[in-house]
Amino acid sequence: MKKKKPTLFVVFFISLLSTYVKAQPDHSLINDWNRLTYQLAYEHDQFYSFIGIRTLTMTHLAIHNALNAIDPQFETYAFKAQNKKADPVAAVCEAASQVLVKAYPNREDTIMLVYYNWMHPLPDNKQKTEGEKLGRAIGQSILELRQGDGHEKQGDYTPMTKPGDYQYTPGWDGWVLKPDFDFARPFCLDSVTQFRSPQPPSLDSETYLQSFREVKAYGKKDSEVRSKDQTNYAHWWAEFAEHSWNRIGRIASAEHKLDAWHAARMFALINMNIYDIYLASLESKYFYDTWRPYTAIREADADGHPQTTADQNWEPEMLTPPWPEYPSAHAAVGSGGAEILTHVFGTPDISFSMTSTSALPDAPIRTYNNLDRAADDCADSRIMNGYHFRFATEEGKAQGRKIARYIWRNYLRAK
C-alpha cells in the first residue's frame, strides 16, 4: 500500500512543534539561578540572618510563578495572571533578577552576567518582550507581597537563671538570634505557633538523664568514644541547611533531568520549607527556653537529678550556636528537606555525593543513597558535635516532617 506524503501544513506544524519543544528550558536554567542566589546570599553574611533564605525563597517563587503563568502545570503562589505567549526563559530571568537586584543592589553586575547569559541567545521577538514584561510583573508582585514581613526584626531577650534555662554560650558576646515573633511572617504556615513542639522532658526524667549522658560522652571535644565517622559527619553536616539542601536539589534535578517547571517547583518548596521551619523551630526554642549541653553539663550539680554529674571543664566538639536548645532546628530542616524531596521524586532512594563547607579537610565528601539516612545523620550530627540532646533532635525531626507535609499538601500543587 502506497503511503501518502504529508501535506505542507502537516510538515510545517511538525517543524513548528519540534522547534517549540526543543526551546523549552530544563533544570539547567533553574540550577543556574539557584547557584547564583546561593552564592550572593552566602557571600553577604554566610546565612547568619534571614536575608539569604528569604531571598532564595522569593527568587524561586518568582521563577515558579513565571513558568506557571505561561504553562500552568502547578498552582502559583499568590499570582493569578497568565500569558501563554511569553517566552519562559525571558520570564524566568526577568522575575529572578527583579528579586535579586532588590535584595543585593551592590551585586547587580554579577546578577546581570547570569541574566545575559540566558537572555542573549533569545531572538528579539514578541515572545521575548512578553516574557520580560511578565517576569517584571511577577518579580515585583513577590517583592510587594513580602514587604514588611519582619524578617530583619530582632526580638528582645534576657536569660532567666533557674536550672534548665538557656544561658549565653561562649563565642557570641551575649548575642542570640531571636526573630521578633510579633512581626515574623512565614511563607506557608498560618502562624509561627502552628506546629509548636510539645513540652521537653523534665530535668528529673529518665529521658533527660539518658540524653545528658549521651551528649556528654559523644559530644565532648576530642571524645574518646565517638568514632572517626561520627566525628566526620558531625563536622560535615554542620553547615546550614541553605547550603546542603539547595546543593542536593541541584544534584538531584540534574541527575533526574527535571524540566524547568518541576525543578522550579522543587526549589520553591525546599526554600519555603527551610524558612518556615526556622521560624517555627525558633518560636518553640524561645517558648521553652532550655539550656544547651554546654551549660547543662557544667552546671549539672544544680539540675536536681541525682544521677547527673557535672564537669566544669566540658567543651563541645564545635562552637555552640547562639539560641536555646529544644527542639533542634537543624534536625527539623534535615528531615523536612528529605520529606519534600521524597514527595517530589516519589521515593526516598535518591543518591548524591557532595562536599560540605564545614567538612574536615580529610573527609570532604560524603555519599548517600537514601534521603532518610541523610536526614538521620544530619540530626545525629548535632549530638556528636555537642549541640543537642537526643530528645531535641528527635522532636526536631518530627516537627520538620509535619511542616514539610503541610507545605506539600497545600502549596504549589499539581494542576
C-alpha positions in Angstrom: 0.0 0.0 0.0 1.4 3.3 -1.1 2.0 5.8 1.8 0.6 9.3 1.5 3.0 12.1 1.6 2.3 14.6 4.4 0.8 17.9 3.3 2.8 21.1 3.6 0.6 22.1 6.5 1.5 18.9 8.4 5.2 19.3 7.7 5.1 23.0 8.9 3.1 22.0 12.0 5.6 19.2 13.0 8.5 21.5 12.4 6.9 24.3 14.5 6.1 21.8 17.3 9.6 20.4 17.2 11.1 23.9 17.5 8.8 24.7 20.4 9.6 21.5 22.3 13.4 22.0 21.8 13.1 25.5 23.1 11.6 24.5 26.4 14.0 25.2 29.3 15.2 22.4 31.6 16.8 22.2 35.1 19.9 24.0 33.9 18.2 27.3 33.8 16.8 26.9 37.3 20.0 25.5 38.7 22.0 28.5 37.4 19.7 30.9 39.2 19.7 28.8 42.3 23.5 28.7 42.3 23.8 32.4 41.8 21.2 33.2 44.6 23.0 30.9 47.0 26.4 32.4 46.1 25.1 36.0 46.7 23.5 35.1 50.0 26.5 33.2 51.3 28.9 35.9 50.4 26.6 38.5 52.0 26.6 37.1 55.6 27.1 33.3 55.4 23.3 32.9 56.2 23.6 34.3 59.7 20.4 36.2 59.1 17.1 35.5 57.4 18.1 37.6 54.3 19.6 34.7 52.4 16.9 32.1 52.9 14.2 34.7 52.3 15.9 35.7 49.0 16.3 32.1 47.9 12.6 31.5 48.7 11.4 34.7 46.9 13.6 34.1 43.9 12.3 30.6 43.4 8.7 31.5 44.0 9.1 34.2 41.3 10.6 31.7 38.9 7.9 29.2 39.7 5.2 31.7 39.1 6.7 32.9 35.9 6.8 29.4 34.3 3.3 28.5 35.5 1.8 31.8 34.3 2.9 30.7 30.8 2.1 26.9 31.0 0.1 26.2 34.2 1.3 22.8 35.4 1.3 23.7 39.1 -0.5 26.2 41.3 1.2 29.5 41.5 2.0 31.3 44.8 -0.3 34.3 45.2 -0.3 35.2 41.5 -3.1 34.6 39.1 -2.4 36.4 35.8 -1.4 34.3 32.7 0.4 35.0 29.4 0.8 31.9 27.3 2.6 33.9 24.6 5.5 34.8 26.8 8.9 33.3 26.4 9.6 31.2 29.6 13.4 31.9 29.7 12.9 35.6 29.4 10.1 35.5 32.1 12.3 33.5 34.5 15.4 35.7 34.0 13.4 38.9 34.5 11.5 37.6 37.5 14.6 36.3 39.3 16.7 39.4 38.6 14.0 41.7 39.9 14.1 40.0 43.3 17.9 39.6 43.4 18.8 43.2 42.4 16.4 44.4 45.2 18.0 42.1 47.8 21.6 42.7 46.7 21.8 46.0 44.8 25.6 46.2 45.0 25.8 42.9 43.1 23.9 43.9 40.0 26.9 43.3 37.7 27.2 39.7 38.9 23.4 39.2 38.6 23.4 40.6 35.0 26.1 38.1 34.0 23.7 35.2 34.5 20.8 37.2 33.1 22.5 38.0 29.8 24.0 34.5 29.5 20.4 33.2 29.2 18.8 36.2 27.5 21.4 36.9 24.8 20.6 33.7 22.7 16.9 34.5 22.6 15.6 36.1 19.4 14.3 39.6 19.7 10.7 38.9 19.1 7.3 39.4 20.7 7.6 36.3 22.8 10.8 37.6 24.5 9.2 41.1 25.0 6.1 39.4 26.6 8.4 37.3 28.8 10.3 40.3 30.1 7.0 42.1 30.8 5.5 39.1 32.6 8.7 38.4 34.6 8.9 42.0 35.8 5.3 41.9 37.0 5.9 38.7 38.8 9.1 39.8 40.4 7.5 43.0 41.7 4.5 41.1 43.0 6.7 38.9 45.1 8.6 41.9 46.4 5.4 43.7 47.3 3.9 40.6 48.9 6.8 40.2 51.3 7.3 43.9 52.1 7.2 44.4 55.9 7.4 40.7 56.6 9.5 41.3 59.7 12.5 39.1 58.5 15.0 41.7 59.7 13.4 42.5 63.1 15.3 41.2 66.2 13.3 40.5 69.3 14.4 41.3 72.9 15.9 38.6 75.1 17.2 38.3 78.6 18.2 34.9 80.0 16.5 33.6 83.1 18.5 32.0 85.9 16.9 28.8 87.1 18.4 25.4 86.3 17.4 24.3 82.8 17.1 27.9 81.4 19.1 28.8 78.4 22.3 30.8 79.2 24.6 32.5 76.7 27.3 30.3 75.4 30.9 31.3 74.6 31.9 32.9 71.3 28.9 35.2 70.7 29.4 38.1 73.2 25.9 37.7 74.7 24.2 37.8 71.3 21.3 35.5 70.3 19.3 35.1 67.1 15.7 35.8 68.1 13.2 36.9 65.5 10.5 39.3 66.6 7.6 36.9 66.6 5.1 39.8 66.6 6.2 40.6 63.0 7.9 37.5 61.6 5.7 36.1 58.8 6.0 32.6 57.4 5.5 31.8 53.7 3.1 29.0 54.2 2.2 28.5 57.9 -0.9 30.2 59.3 1.3 31.3 62.3 4.7 30.6 63.8 2.9 28.7 66.6 1.0 26.3 64.3 3.5 23.5 64.8 4.9 24.3 68.3 6.8 21.4 69.8 5.4 19.6 72.9 6.9 20.1 76.3 10.5 18.8 76.6 11.4 16.2 79.2 11.8 17.4 82.7 15.3 17.6 84.3 14.4 14.7 86.7 13.3 12.3 83.9 15.0 9.2 82.6 14.8 10.6 79.1 16.8 13.7 80.2 19.3 11.5 82.0 20.0 9.2 79.0 20.3 12.2 76.6 22.6 14.0 79.1 24.9 11.0 79.4 25.0 10.5 75.6 25.9 14.0 74.6 28.3 14.4 77.5 30.3 11.3 76.2 29.8 11.6 72.4 29.6 15.4 72.0 32.8 16.2 74.0 35.6 17.9 72.2 38.1 15.1 71.1 35.8 12.5 72.6 37.3 9.1 73.0 34.1 7.2 72.5 33.0 8.9 69.3 34.0 7.1 66.1 36.0 8.6 63.3 33.0 8.6 61.1 30.8 10.2 63.7 33.3 13.0 64.0 33.4 13.3 60.2 29.7 13.7 59.9 29.4 15.9 62.9 31.5 18.5 61.0 30.2 17.6 57.5 26.6 18.3 58.4 27.4 21.4 60.5 26.8 23.8 57.6 23.4 25.5 57.5 20.5 23.9 55.6 20.6 26.6 52.9 23.9 25.0 51.8 23.1 21.3 51.9 19.5 21.1 50.7 19.9 23.5 47.8 23.0 21.6 46.7 21.2 18.3 47.0 18.4 19.8 44.9 20.8 20.9 42.2 22.4 17.4 42.1 19.0 15.6 42.1 17.4 17.8 39.4 20.4 17.3 37.1 20.6 13.6 37.8 16.9 13.1 37.2 16.8 15.5 34.2 13.9 17.6 35.6 12.3 20.1 33.2 12.2 23.7 34.3 8.7 23.5 35.7 9.5 20.6 38.1 12.9 22.0 39.1 11.4 25.4 39.8 8.7 23.9 42.0 11.2 21.8 43.8 13.4 24.7 44.8 10.5 26.8 45.8 9.2 24.1 48.1 12.7 23.4 49.5 13.3 27.0 50.5 9.8 27.8 51.7 10.2 24.8 53.9 13.5 25.9 55.3 12.3 29.4 56.0 9.1 28.3 57.8 10.8 25.6 59.7 13.4 28.1 61.0 10.6 30.4 62.3 8.6 27.5 63.8 11.6 26.0 65.5 12.9 29.3 66.9 9.5 30.0 68.3 9.4 26.7 70.1 13.0 27.3 71.3 12.2 30.6 72.9 8.9 29.4 74.2 10.6 26.6 76.2 14.0 28.5 76.6 16.1 25.4 77.6 19.8 25.2 78.2 22.4 23.8 75.9 24.6 20.8 76.8 27.5 23.3 77.4 25.6 24.8 80.3 23.8 21.6 81.4 26.9 19.6 81.8 28.9 22.3 83.6 26.1 23.1 86.0 24.7 19.5 86.4 25.1 19.7 90.2 22.2 22.2 90.3 19.8 20.4 88.0 18.2 18.3 90.8 18.9 15.0 89.2 20.8 12.7 91.5 22.4 10.7 88.6 23.9 13.6 86.5 27.5 14.6 87.2 28.9 18.0 86.5 32.1 18.6 84.5 33.0 22.2 84.7 35.7 21.8 82.1 33.5 20.1 79.5 33.7 21.6 76.0 31.6 20.7 72.9 33.3 19.4 69.7 32.2 22.6 67.9 31.1 26.1 68.8 27.6 26.0 70.2 25.0 28.2 68.2 23.6 31.2 70.0 20.0 30.3 70.7 18.1 27.9 73.0 18.4 24.1 72.7 15.0 22.5 72.2 13.9 21.5 69.6 16.8 21.0 67.1 16.2 23.3 64.1 18.9 21.5 62.1 17.3 18.1 62.6 14.0 19.7 61.5 15.3 21.2 58.3 17.1 18.0 57.5 14.0 15.8 57.9 11.9 18.4 56.2 14.2 18.6 53.2 14.1 14.8 53.0 10.3 14.8 53.2 10.0 17.4 50.4 12.4 15.7 48.0 10.8 12.3 48.7 7.4 13.7 47.6 9.0 15.4 44.6 10.7 12.3 43.3 8.3 9.7 44.7 10.9 7.9 46.6 13.5 8.5 49.4 16.1 6.5 47.4 17.9 9.5 45.9 21.6 9.2 45.6 24.1 12.0 45.9 27.8 12.6 46.6 28.9 16.1 47.6 31.3 18.3 49.6 30.3 20.5 52.5 31.5 23.9 53.5 32.1 22.7 57.1 33.7 19.3 56.4 37.0 18.3 57.9 39.9 18.5 55.3 40.5 14.8 55.3 36.8 13.9 54.8 35.3 16.5 52.4 32.9 14.2 50.5 30.0 12.0 51.7 27.8 9.8 49.6 24.2 8.9 50.4 21.7 6.6 48.6 18.7 7.4 50.8 17.3 10.8 51.9 16.1 9.5 55.2 19.5 8.1 56.1 21.0 11.6 55.2 18.4 13.3 57.4 19.1 10.9 60.3 22.9 11.6 60.1 22.1 15.3 59.9 20.1 15.1 63.2 22.7 12.8 64.8 25.5 15.2 64.0 24.1 17.7 66.5 24.7 15.2 69.3 28.2 14.4 68.0 29.3 18.0 67.9 27.9 18.7 71.4 25.0 21.0 70.4 21.9 19.0 71.3 20.3 16.3 73.5 18.8 13.3 71.7 15.2 14.3 72.7 15.7 17.6 70.9 16.9 16.0 67.7 14.0 13.5 67.7 11.5 16.3 68.2 13.2 18.3 65.5 12.8 15.5 63.0 9.1 15.2 63.9 8.5 18.9 63.7 10.3 19.2 60.3 8.3 16.3 58.8 5.0 17.8 59.9 5.7 21.2 58.4 7.0 19.7 55.2 3.9 17.6 54.8 1.7 20.6 55.4 3.5 22.6 52.8 3.5 19.8 50.2 -0.3 19.2 50.7 -1.2 22.9 50.5 1.2 24.7 48.2 2.2 24.6 44.5 0.1 21.6 43.9 -0.1 19.9 40.5 -2.9 21.0 38.3 
